[in-house]
Amino acid sequence: MNQEPETRIHKNAIKAWTVNALLYGLFWFVPAGFYVSIAIGINSDSQAPWHEGVDWVLFASLFIIGLFLYLTIAFIFPKLRWKRWKYDVSDKEIDMLRGIIIKKRTLVPINRVQHVDTRQGPVYRKFELASVTISTAATTHEIPALDNETADELRNTISTLVRKVKSDV
């Protein structure tokens, strides 16, 4: 097997992914917490059998476990994800290595690339990052969290390599 890719994505990826995880987590945890608190509040005044059987220790335990998972996903996973994300671009292929638990390595032949884009959402914009998306006939691949200059250079380099390969055919 080929040597592993060497190039890392930008270090600000950790901050951007942390902010994304915190924001996305709010969309899951706040509505769930709101629903549970209303459900408990409605049933607290009634004589419903459900309320009598509420185990507050279990409820508190589930809350603590949920909070632990939320914070782990927000603060631990981005660091692990950044450590594992590497890529390289050569005249023949784009090599990407990623994965927290399961390593995934993708080799995209340059002659299969149809087009290359850069993309930047509000969180990436805040941290001056951009993603490079590489489209083939089968799927789209992404190299995330590159600084703006590197993303533009990489997009242009891949585009130039594709034009060169397709003009040789």
C-alpha positions, -999 to +999 in steps of 0.1 A: +000+000+000+011+035-007+026+057+020+001+075+042-006+111+032+013+137+051-006+170+048-028+181+077-058+203+076-057+236+094-055+236+132-085+260+134-106+230+123-107+219+160-123+252+170-147+252+141-158+216+146-163+223+184-186+253+176-205+232+151-210+204+175-221+228+203-246+244+179-260+211+165-262+197+200-284+226+210-309+216+183-311+181+199-308+187+236-328+219+241-360+206+225-356+173+243-351+189+277-380+213+270-403+184+261-393+164+292-397+194+316-431+201+302-441+165+304-430+163+340-447+196+349-480+186+334-480+153+352-468+167+385-502+181+394-522+151+383-527+118+399-513+100+369-496+066+377-467+077+355-458+105+379-458+083+409-433+060+393-408+086+382-374+077+394-356+110+398-323+093+402-328+077+368-338+110+353-308+128+367-285+099+356-298+102+320-294+139+321-258+136+332-250+109+306-266+131+279-246+161+290-214+140+291-220+127+255-228+163+244-195+177+258-175+147+246-187+151+211-181+188+212-146+189+229-130+155+224-141+143+189-129+174+171-094+169+184-094+132+174-109+140+140-082+166+133-054+142+143-066+116+119-074+139+089-046+139+063-045+144+026-021+147-004-025+156-040-002+142-067-002+142-105-021+109-105-044+110-075-059+127-044-052+107-013-074+113+018-071+095+052-096+101+080-117+084+107-119+085+145-126+048+152-124+033+117-097+046+094-110+054+059-086+060+030-098+073-003-078+076-035-095+097-062-077+094-096-072+128-111-086+117-145-119+109-127-124+144-113-152+163-130-151+196-110-136+211-079-153+237-056-145+255-025-172+259+002-174+281+033-203+283+058-207+308+086-187+289+111-158+283+087-160+319+076-156+330+113-124+309+116-112+318+080-115+282+068-129+266+036-136+231+023-126+218-011-151+195-027-140+171-054-168+157-076-165+126-097-192+108-117-199+086-087-197+108-057-184+140-040-153+140-017-144+168+007-112+180+022-125+201+051-111+230+071-083+244+050-073+280+054-088+302+026-055+306+008-047+269+009-082+260-002-080+283-033-045+270-042-056+234-038-087+239-059-066+256-087-039+229-085-064+201-088-082+219-117-049+224-135-040+187-130-074+176-144-071+199-174-035+185-181-046+149-178-077+154-200-058+172-226-032+144-228-060+119-236 
